[in-house]
């Protein structure tokens, strides 16, 4: 059973193999919108990313940034309005019926609230066997053995816990049952949607250790979604930062944490409580509430709250560009050294040039 120590640093191996193998999951220009009485909610707008075999990609952002909607769109629940989701070489957007169901066998989910995702009337063993029954895997005896096997794998005693109902479990035990159910079909990728945010800190560490253990033993990949950048960094090979339906920065977890390139990422890091009482991490400020996804700002969507915004940010939407090895950012004025900025930045015309004194101005 995993200990209570802090989660280990993720392995860097998958990143080194990217050039030699195709991505397990390749999302391109994904768009998800919802019609509401006030207009159209632009929940996900042109998001692209890859998840490689054996890799954990963390997606982080504040509430309302579109992280969970992105995850559901990848799962085709509901189907996205535009874009492609290529999983194991097949575009899920083009699949229907039984073909989509078979593809989903290799793509499982662990949700935020274990008690909400587990049937309260079922016993633990029946819950774990449910996907095996749905996909008609083996006979009853084989399914029973498989359920016991994965319960042991996640640190639960089949004899002691298999006959219990979810209400008889602690939060950590219930989430282990949800994880056992997710790995029962031997998937390739697991989507973890705020999978530890409802647990206390000690249990969080244990569950995160379990995810790392399963990744090593079963060769799993994860799409790990959370609002806590520090937590995501601990378990992710790469981290993608999302704001108002768009990705604004993607890079190696350690690099994003130590040297963020986007002002929004800097704000997320500065919001992490300081370890020592009486000290503060705050170095960047953020103004106001997030804009409405029904009427997002023109140009850069973060510009209305960004301390570095200029008029150019309102006119032109920034595109992703690589400023360090494997580290990309969508920002006209990223947080980097002057030398690096001069070398890598896109040309800015004289009409958009600004002095240092105007760095903090907010465009109207």
C-alpha positions in Angstrom: 0.0 0.0 0.0 1.5 3.4 -0.9 2.9 5.4 2.0 2.1 8.8 3.1 5.3 10.4 1.9 5.4 13.1 -0.7 4.8 11.9 -4.3 8.0 11.1 -6.2 9.1 13.3 -9.1 7.7 12.0 -12.4 10.0 10.2 -14.8 11.4 12.1 -17.7 11.7 9.1 -20.0 8.6 9.7 -22.1 9.7 13.1 -23.2 12.9 11.7 -24.6 11.0 9.2 -26.7 8.6 11.6 -28.3 10.5 11.9 -31.5 10.7 8.1 -32.0 7.0 7.2 -31.6 3.5 8.6 -32.3 1.5 10.3 -29.7 -1.0 8.2 -27.8 -3.5 11.1 -27.8 -3.3 14.0 -30.3 -5.8 16.8 -29.9 -5.9 19.4 -32.6 -7.9 22.7 -32.7 -10.5 21.4 -30.3 -13.6 23.6 -30.0 -16.5 23.2 -27.6 -19.3 25.7 -27.3 -22.7 25.7 -25.6 -25.8 27.8 -26.5 -27.3 29.6 -23.6 -30.0 32.4 -23.4 -27.3 35.1 -23.4 -25.3 33.8 -26.3 -22.8 31.1 -27.0 -20.4 30.0 -24.2 -16.9 29.5 -25.8 -15.8 26.9 -23.3 -12.8 25.5 -25.3 -11.4 27.5 -28.2 -8.8 25.9 -30.6 -6.9 23.8 -28.0 -4.1 21.5 -29.3 -1.8 19.1 -27.3 -0.3 15.6 -27.3 0.0 12.9 -24.7 2.8 10.4 -25.3 2.9 6.8 -24.2 3.8 6.5 -20.5 3.5 10.3 -20.0 1.5 12.4 -17.6 0.3 15.7 -19.0 -1.1 18.0 -16.3 -3.7 20.6 -17.2 -4.0 23.4 -14.7 -6.1 26.6 -14.4 -8.5 28.4 -12.2 -12.2 27.4 -11.9 -14.0 28.2 -15.2 -11.0 27.9 -17.4 -12.5 25.0 -19.3 -10.3 22.1 -18.0 -13.2 19.7 -17.2 -15.0 20.6 -20.4 -11.8 19.9 -22.3 -11.6 16.5 -20.7 -15.2 15.6 -21.5 -14.7 16.7 -25.1 -11.8 14.4 -25.4 -14.0 11.6 -24.1 -16.7 12.6 -26.6 -19.2 13.4 -23.9 -20.4 15.6 -25.4 -18.8 15.5 -28.9 -16.8 18.7 -29.6 -18.1 21.3 -32.1 -14.8 21.2 -34.1 -11.3 19.7 -34.1 -9.9 16.2 -33.9 -9.1 13.8 -31.0 -6.8 11.1 -32.4 -6.4 8.3 -29.8 -4.3 5.3 -30.7 -4.3 6.3 -34.3 -8.1 6.8 -34.7 -10.0 10.1 -34.6 -12.7 9.6 -31.9 -14.8 12.4 -33.4 -15.5 10.3 -36.5 -16.6 7.2 -34.5 -20.2 6.3 -33.6 -21.9 3.5 -31.7 -20.0 0.3 -31.1 -16.8 1.6 -32.6 -16.7 4.5 -30.2 -17.5 2.2 -27.3 -14.6 -0.1 -28.2 -12.3 2.9 -28.4 -13.4 4.1 -25.0 -12.4 0.8 -23.5 -8.8 2.0 -23.6 -9.7 5.5 -22.3 -11.0 5.6 -18.7 -11.8 8.3 -16.2 -11.4 9.0 -12.5 -13.7 11.7 -11.3 -13.4 14.3 -8.5 -16.0 13.0 -6.1 -15.6 9.2 -5.6 -18.9 8.9 -3.7 -20.7 10.7 -6.6 -19.2 8.4 -9.2 -19.8 5.1 -7.3 -23.3 3.5 -7.1 -24.3 3.6 -3.4 -26.4 0.5 -3.7 -23.7 -1.7 -5.2 -20.9 -3.5 -3.3 -17.3 -2.6 -4.1 -16.6 -5.9 -6.0 -19.7 -5.3 -8.2 -18.6 -1.8 -8.9 -15.1 -2.9 -10.0 -16.6 -5.7 -12.2 -19.1 -3.3 -13.9 -16.8 -2.4 -16.9 -15.8 -6.1 -17.3 -19.5 -7.0 -17.6 -20.2 -4.1 -19.9 -17.5 -5.2 -22.3 -18.3 -8.9 -21.8 -14.8 -9.7 -20.6 -14.4 -13.3 -19.4 -16.9 -15.4 -17.5 -18.2 -14.5 -14.0 -15.3 -16.4 -12.3 -12.7 -14.6 -14.4 -14.3 -11.2 -13.7 -14.3 -12.0 -10.0 -10.6 -12.8 -10.1 -9.8 -9.7 -12.0 -11.7 -7.5 -9.6 -9.8 -9.0 -6.6 -6.6 -8.5 -8.5 -7.1 -4.8 -9.2 -8.4 -4.2 -5.7 -5.1 -5.6 -4.3 -3.2 -3.5 -6.9 -4.7 -0.3 -5.5 -4.0 -1.3 -1.9 -7.4 -2.7 -0.8 -8.1 -6.1 0.7 -10.7 -7.9 -1.5 -12.0 -9.9 1.4 -12.3 -6.9 3.8 -13.5 -4.3 1.3 -15.1 -6.3 -1.6 -18.4 -6.7 0.2 -18.7 -3.2 1.5 -20.8 -0.4 0.1 -19.3 3.0 -0.8 -20.8 4.6 2.3 -18.8 2.2 4.4 -15.5 3.5 3.0 -13.4 6.6 3.7 -12.8 9.1 1.0 -9.4 7.7 0.2 -10.7 4.2 0.0 -13.6 5.2 -2.2 -11.2 6.9 -4.6 -9.1 3.7 -4.7 -12.2 1.8 -5.7 -12.8 4.3 -8.5 -9.2 3.9 -9.6 -9.5 0.1 -9.5 -12.6 0.3 -11.7 -10.7 2.5 -14.2 -7.8 0.1 -14.5 -9.9 -3.1 -14.7 -10.0 -3.1 -18.5 -6.2 -2.4 -18.8 -6.6 1.0 -20.5 -3.9 3.0 -22.2 -4.9 6.5 -20.9 -6.7 7.6 -17.8 -8.3 11.0 -17.5 -8.0 12.3 -13.9 -10.5 15.1 -13.5 -9.7 16.8 -10.1 -9.2 13.2 -8.9 -7.6 14.3 -5.5 -9.0 17.7 -4.9 -11.7 16.4 -2.5 -9.2 14.5 -0.3 -7.2 15.8 2.6 -3.5 16.5 2.1 -2.2 13.2 3.6 -4.6 11.1 1.5 -3.8 13.2 -1.6 -0.1 12.2 -1.2 -1.0 8.5 -0.9 -3.3 8.6 -4.0 -0.7 10.5 -6.0 1.9 7.9 -5.1 -0.6 5.2 -6.2 -1.0 6.9 -9.6 2.7 6.9 -10.1 3.0 3.2 -9.0 0.3 2.2 -11.5 1.9 4.2 -14.3 5.2 2.3 -13.7 3.6 -1.1 -13.3 1.0 -0.9 -16.0 2.5 1.5 -18.5 -0.3 4.0 -18.2 -0.6 7.5 -19.5 -2.5 10.2 -17.6 -4.3 13.4 -18.5 -4.2 15.0 -15.1 -6.5 17.9 -14.5 -6.4 20.1 -11.4 -6.5 23.8 -10.3 -3.4 23.5 -8.1 -0.2 24.0 -10.1 2.1 22.8 -7.3 0.2 19.5 -7.1 0.1 19.0 -10.9 3.8 19.7 -11.1 4.6 16.8 -8.7 3.0 14.1 -10.9 3.3 15.5 -14.4 6.1 15.2 -17.0 4.6 18.3 -18.8 2.2 20.9 -17.6 -0.3 22.9 -19.8 -1.8 26.1 -18.3 -5.3 26.9 -19.4 -7.2 30.3 -19.2 -10.7 31.0 -20.5 -10.8 28.1 -22.9 -7.3 28.5 -24.3 -3.8 27.1 -23.5 -1.4 29.8 -22.7 1.7 27.9 -21.7 3.0 24.3 -22.1 6.3 22.9 -20.9 8.1 20.5 -18.7 6.7 20.5 -15.2 9.9 21.6 -13.5 10.5 24.3 -16.1 7.0 25.8 -15.9 7.3 25.8 -12.1 10.7 27.4 -11.8 10.7 29.6 -14.9 7.1 30.4 -16.0 6.9 32.3 -19.3 3.3 33.5 -19.1 2.1 36.2 -16.6 -1.0 34.0 -15.8 1.3 31.1 -14.8 3.3 33.4 -12.6 0.0 34.5 -10.9 -1.0 30.9 -10.3 2.4 30.2 -8.7 2.3 33.3 -6.5 -1.1 32.1 -5.2 0.5 29.0 -3.7 0.6 29.6 0.1 4.1 30.2 1.5 5.7 27.4 3.6 6.9 29.7 6.4 4.4 31.7 8.4 4.6 35.5 7.9 6.2 35.2 4.5 4.6 35.8 1.1 5.3 34.5 -2.4 3.3 37.2 -4.1 5.3 39.0 -6.8 2.6 39.5 -9.5 -0.8 40.9 -9.2 -4.1 40.1 -11.1 -7.0 42.4 -11.3 -10.7 41.7 -11.4 -12.7 38.6 -12.2 -12.3 36.4 -15.3 -14.3 37.7 -18.3 -17.4 36.0 -19.5 -16.7 33.1 -21.9 -19.8 34.3 -23.8 -18.0 37.6 -24.7 -14.2 36.9 -24.3 -11.8 39.8 -24.8 -10.3 40.4 -28.3 -6.7 39.4 -28.9 -5.2 37.9 -25.8 -8.0 36.7 -23.4 -5.9 37.4 -20.4 -5.1 41.0 -21.3 -7.9 42.5 -19.2 -6.3 41.2 -16.0 -2.6 41.2 -17.1 -0.2 43.6 -15.5 2.0 43.6 -18.7 -0.8 44.2 -21.2 -0.4 46.7 -24.0 -2.6 47.9 -26.9 -1.0 45.2 -29.1 -2.5 42.5 -26.9 -6.0 43.7 -27.7 -5.4 43.8 -31.5 -3.6 40.5 -32.1 -4.2 37.1 -30.6 -0.8 35.6 -29.5 0.1 32.2 -30.9 2.1 29.4 -29.3 5.8 29.7 -29.8 8.7 27.8 -28.4 11.1 29.9 -26.2 12.9 27.1 -24.6 13.4 23.4 -25.4 9.9 21.9 -25.2 8.5 25.1 -23.5 6.0 27.1 -25.5 3.9 30.2 -24.6 1.2 32.2 -26.1 2.1 35.8 -25.0 3.3 38.9 -26.8 5.5 39.9 -23.9 6.5 36.8 -22.0 8.4 36.6 -18.7 11.9 36.0 -20.0 15.3 37.6 -20.1 15.7 40.6 -22.5 18.3 38.6 -24.5 16.0 35.7 -24.9 13.1 37.9 -25.8 15.1 39.8 -28.5 16.2 36.5 -30.0 12.8 34.7 -30.0 10.1 37.3 -30.0 8.0 37.9 -33.1 8.6 41.4 -34.7 6.5 44.1 -33.2 5.8 47.2 -35.4 6.5 50.7 -34.2 2.8 51.4 -33.7 2.7 48.7 -31.0 6.1 49.5 -29.4 5.9 50.7 -25.8 8.2 52.0 -23.2 9.0 50.3 -19.9 6.6 52.8 -18.2 3.7 51.5 -20.2 4.2 47.9 -19.3 1.5 48.0 -16.7 -1.2 49.9 -18.8 -4.4 48.1 -19.4 -5.9 48.5 -22.9 -9.5 49.6 -23.2 
